[in-house]
Amino acid sequence: MSKDTKPSLWQVMRSVLASFFGVQSTANRERDFRHGSPAQFVVIGLLFTALFILSIWGLVKLVLYLAGV
Protein backbone atom coordinates (compact mmCIF):
# COMPACT_ATOMS: atom_id res chain seq x y z
CA MET A 1 0.00 0.00 0.00
CA SER A 2 1.23 3.46 -0.84
CA LYS A 3 1.90 5.81 2.05
CA ASP A 4 -0.25 8.50 0.38
CA THR A 5 -3.56 6.64 0.57
CA LYS A 6 -6.18 6.43 3.28
CA PRO A 7 -5.95 3.45 5.62
CA SER A 8 -8.41 0.65 4.83
CA LEU A 9 -11.15 -0.38 7.22
CA TRP A 10 -9.05 -3.39 8.28
CA GLN A 11 -6.07 -1.11 9.01
CA VAL A 12 -8.28 1.23 11.04
CA MET A 13 -9.58 -1.72 13.08
CA ARG A 14 -6.02 -2.95 13.68
CA SER A 15 -4.94 0.54 14.75
CA VAL A 16 -7.84 0.86 17.18
CA LEU A 17 -7.11 -2.57 18.67
CA ALA A 18 -3.42 -1.67 18.97
CA SER A 19 -4.41 1.53 20.78
CA PHE A 20 -6.44 -0.51 23.28
CA PHE A 21 -3.22 -2.29 24.24
CA GLY A 22 -0.92 0.71 23.72
CA VAL A 23 1.25 -1.01 21.11
CA GLN A 24 1.10 1.01 17.89
CA SER A 25 4.07 1.21 15.55
CA THR A 26 5.39 4.63 14.66
CA ALA A 27 4.79 4.08 10.94
CA ASN A 28 1.14 3.11 11.47
CA ARG A 29 0.55 5.99 13.87
CA GLU A 30 1.97 8.48 11.36
CA ARG A 31 -0.17 6.97 8.56
CA ASP A 32 -3.26 7.25 10.74
CA PHE A 33 -2.63 10.89 11.64
CA ARG A 34 -1.71 11.95 8.11
CA HIS A 35 -4.30 10.11 6.05
CA GLY A 36 -6.92 8.70 8.39
CA SER A 37 -10.32 10.18 9.07
CA PRO A 38 -10.90 10.92 12.76
CA ALA A 39 -14.55 9.90 12.38
CA GLN A 40 -13.52 6.39 11.30
CA PHE A 41 -11.36 5.95 14.38
CA VAL A 42 -14.03 7.31 16.73
CA VAL A 43 -16.78 5.07 15.31
CA ILE A 44 -14.63 1.93 15.28
CA GLY A 45 -13.35 2.77 18.78
CA LEU A 46 -16.88 3.16 20.12
CA LEU A 47 -17.97 -0.11 18.47
CA PHE A 48 -15.00 -2.02 19.92
CA THR A 49 -15.61 -0.46 23.34
CA ALA A 50 -19.27 -1.51 23.25
CA LEU A 51 -18.25 -5.01 22.15
CA PHE A 52 -15.76 -5.21 25.01
CA ILE A 53 -18.35 -4.07 27.57
CA LEU A 54 -20.95 -6.51 26.25
CA SER A 55 -18.39 -9.33 26.37
CA ILE A 56 -17.54 -8.60 30.01
CA TRP A 57 -21.24 -8.33 30.88
CA GLY A 58 -21.97 -11.66 29.17
CA LEU A 59 -19.05 -13.34 30.93
CA VAL A 60 -20.26 -12.09 34.33
CA LYS A 61 -23.80 -13.29 33.57
CA LEU A 62 -22.44 -16.72 32.58
CA VAL A 63 -20.32 -17.03 35.72
CA LEU A 64 -23.24 -16.00 37.93
CA TYR A 65 -25.52 -18.49 36.16
CA LEU A 66 -23.00 -21.30 36.60
CA ALA A 67 -22.55 -20.34 40.26
CA GLY A 68 -26.31 -20.64 40.78
CA VAL A 69 -26.84 -17.01 41.71
ROSE-4610 file (N, C-alpha, C; in Angstrom, 1 decimal, always signed):
// ROSE-4610
residu = [M/M/M/S/S/S/K/K/K/D/D/D/T/T/T/K/K/K/P/P/P/S/S/S/L/L/L/W/W/W/Q/Q/Q/V/V/V/M/M/M/R/R/R/S/S/S/V/V/V/L/L/L/A/A/A/S/S/S/F/F/F/F/F/F/G/G/G/V/V/V/Q/Q/Q/S/S/S/T/T/T/A/A/A/N/N/N/R/R/R/E/E/E/R/R/R/D/D/D/F/F/F/R/R/R/H/H/H/G/G/G/S/S/S/P/P/P/A/A/A/Q/Q/Q/F/F/F/V/V/V/V/V/V/I/I/I/G/G/G/L/L/L/L/L/L/F/F/F/T/T/T/A/A/A/L/L/L/F/F/F/I/I/I/L/L/L/S/S/S/I/I/I/W/W/W/G/G/G/L/L/L/V/V/V/K/K/K/L/L/L/V/V/V/L/L/L/Y/Y/Y/L/L/L/A/A/A/G/G/G/V/V/V]
num = [1/1/1/2/2/2/3/3/3/4/4/4/5/5/5/6/6/6/7/7/7/8/8/8/9/9/9/10/10/10/11/11/11/12/12/12/13/13/13/14/14/14/15/15/15/16/16/16/17/17/17/18/18/18/19/19/19/20/20/20/21/21/21/22/22/22/23/23/23/24/24/24/25/25/25/26/26/26/27/27/27/28/28/28/29/29/29/30/30/30/31/31/31/32/32/32/33/33/33/34/34/34/35/35/35/36/36/36/37/37/37/38/38/38/39/39/39/40/40/40/41/41/41/42/42/42/43/43/43/44/44/44/45/45/45/46/46/46/47/47/47/48/48/48/49/49/49/50/50/50/51/51/51/52/52/52/53/53/53/54/54/54/55/55/55/56/56/56/57/57/57/58/58/58/59/59/59/60/60/60/61/61/61/62/62/62/63/63/63/64/64/64/65/65/65/66/66/66/67/67/67/68/68/68/69/69/69]
x = [+0.8/+0.0/+0.9/+0.5/+1.2/+1.0/+2.0/+1.9/+1.0/+0.6/-0.2/-1.7/-2.2/-3.6/-4.2/-5.5/-6.2/-6.0/-6.0/-6.0/-7.3/-7.2/-8.4/-9.1/-10.4/-11.2/-10.4/-9.8/-9.1/-7.9/-7.2/-6.1/-6.6/-7.7/-8.3/-8.6/-9.2/-9.6/-8.3/-7.3/-6.0/-5.4/-5.5/-4.9/-5.7/-7.0/-7.8/-7.5/-7.4/-7.1/-5.7/-4.8/-3.4/-3.5/-4.3/-4.4/-5.0/-5.9/-6.4/-5.3/-4.3/-3.2/-2.0/-2.0/-0.9/+0.3/+0.1/+1.3/+1.1/+1.3/+1.1/+2.5/+2.8/+4.1/+4.1/+5.2/+5.4/+4.9/+5.2/+4.8/+3.3/+2.6/+1.1/+0.5/+1.1/+0.5/+0.7/+1.8/+2.0/+1.0/+0.8/-0.2/-1.6/-1.9/-3.3/-3.5/-2.5/-2.6/-2.6/-1.8/-1.7/-2.9/-3.3/-4.3/-5.6/-5.7/-6.9/-8.0/-9.2/-10.3/-10.6/-10.6/-10.9/-12.3/-13.2/-14.6/-14.5/-13.7/-13.5/-13.0/-12.0/-11.4/-12.3/-13.1/-14.0/-15.1/-15.7/-16.8/-16.3/-15.2/-14.6/-14.3/-13.7/-13.3/-14.6/-15.6/-16.9/-17.5/-17.4/-18.0/-17.2/-15.8/-15.0/-15.2/-15.4/-15.6/-16.9/-18.0/-19.3/-19.2/-18.4/-18.3/-17.5/-16.5/-15.8/-16.7/-17.5/-18.4/-19.4/-20.0/-21.0/-20.3/-19.1/-18.4/-18.2/-17.7/-17.5/-18.9/-19.9/-21.2/-21.7/-21.6/-22.0/-21.2/-19.9/-19.1/-19.5/-19.8/-20.3/-21.6/-22.5/-23.8/-23.6/-22.7/-22.4/-21.9/-20.9/-20.3/-21.4/-22.2/-23.2/-24.3/-24.6/-25.5/-24.9/-23.7/-23.0/-22.8/-22.7/-22.6/-23.9/-25.0/-26.3/-26.9/-26.4/-26.8/-27.9]
y = [-1.2/+0.0/+1.2/+2.2/+3.5/+4.2/+5.0/+5.8/+7.0/+7.3/+8.5/+8.2/+7.0/+6.6/+6.5/+6.6/+6.4/+5.0/+4.8/+3.4/+2.7/+1.4/+0.7/+0.4/-0.1/-0.4/-1.4/-2.4/-3.4/-2.7/-1.8/-1.1/-0.2/+0.4/+1.2/+0.3/-0.8/-1.7/-2.2/-2.5/-3.0/-1.8/-0.6/+0.5/+0.8/+0.7/+0.9/-0.2/-1.5/-2.6/-2.4/-1.9/-1.7/-0.6/+0.4/+1.5/+1.1/+0.0/-0.5/-1.1/-1.7/-2.3/-1.4/-0.2/+0.7/+0.3/-0.5/-1.0/-0.7/+0.6/+1.0/+1.4/+0.9/+1.2/+2.7/+3.2/+4.6/+4.9/+3.9/+4.1/+4.1/+3.2/+3.1/+4.3/+4.8/+6.0/+7.2/+7.4/+8.5/+8.4/+7.2/+7.0/+7.4/+7.0/+7.3/+8.8/+9.5/+10.9/+11.7/+11.2/+12.0/+11.7/+10.5/+10.1/+9.6/+9.3/+8.7/+9.7/+9.3/+10.2/+10.0/+11.1/+10.9/+10.2/+10.5/+9.9/+8.4/+7.8/+6.4/+5.8/+6.5/+6.0/+6.1/+7.1/+7.3/+6.2/+6.0/+5.1/+3.7/+3.3/+1.9/+1.8/+2.8/+2.8/+2.6/+3.3/+3.2/+1.8/+1.2/-0.1/-1.2/-1.1/-2.0/-1.9/-0.7/-0.5/-1.1/-0.9/-1.5/-3.0/-3.6/-5.0/-5.5/-4.8/-5.2/-5.2/-4.2/-4.1/-5.2/-5.4/-6.5/-7.9/-8.1/-9.3/-9.5/-8.5/-8.6/-8.9/-8.1/-8.3/-9.8/-10.3/-11.7/-12.7/-12.4/-13.3/-13.3/-12.2/-12.1/-12.8/-12.6/-13.3/-14.8/-15.3/-16.7/-17.3/-16.6/-17.0/-17.1/-16.0/-16.0/-17.1/-17.4/-18.5/-19.8/-20.0/-21.3/-21.4/-20.3/-20.3/-20.5/-20.5/-20.6/-19.4/-18.3/-17.0/-16.4]
z = [+0.0/+0.0/+0.0/-0.8/-0.8/+0.5/+0.8/+2.1/+1.9/+0.6/+0.4/+0.3/+0.6/+0.6/+2.0/+2.0/+3.3/+3.8/+5.1/+5.6/+5.3/+5.1/+4.8/+6.1/+6.0/+7.2/+8.1/+7.5/+8.3/+9.0/+8.4/+9.0/+10.1/+10.0/+11.0/+12.2/+12.0/+13.1/+13.8/+13.1/+13.7/+14.5/+14.0/+14.8/+16.0/+16.0/+17.2/+18.2/+17.8/+18.7/+19.3/+18.5/+19.0/+20.0/+19.8/+20.8/+22.1/+22.0/+23.3/+24.1/+23.5/+24.2/+24.4/+23.7/+23.7/+23.0/+21.9/+21.1/+19.6/+19.3/+17.9/+17.3/+16.2/+15.5/+15.1/+15.0/+14.7/+13.2/+12.3/+10.9/+10.8/+11.5/+11.5/+12.1/+13.2/+13.9/+12.9/+12.3/+11.4/+10.2/+9.7/+8.6/+9.0/+10.2/+10.7/+10.9/+11.4/+11.6/+10.3/+9.4/+8.1/+7.2/+7.1/+6.0/+6.6/+7.8/+8.4/+8.7/+8.7/+9.1/+10.6/+11.3/+12.8/+13.0/+12.2/+12.4/+12.3/+11.4/+11.3/+12.6/+13.2/+14.4/+15.6/+15.6/+16.7/+16.6/+15.5/+15.3/+15.6/+15.0/+15.3/+16.8/+17.3/+18.8/+19.7/+19.3/+20.1/+19.9/+18.7/+18.5/+19.2/+19.2/+19.9/+21.4/+21.9/+23.3/+23.8/+23.0/+23.3/+23.2/+22.2/+22.1/+23.4/+23.8/+25.0/+26.3/+26.4/+27.6/+27.5/+26.4/+26.2/+26.5/+26.1/+26.4/+27.9/+28.6/+30.0/+30.7/+30.3/+30.9/+30.7/+29.5/+29.2/+30.0/+30.1/+30.9/+32.4/+32.9/+34.3/+34.5/+33.5/+33.6/+33.5/+32.7/+32.6/+33.9/+34.5/+35.7/+36.8/+36.9/+37.9/+37.7/+36.5/+36.2/+36.6/+36.2/+36.6/+38.1/+38.8/+40.3/+41.0/+40.2/+40.8/+41.4/+41.1/+41.7/+40.9]
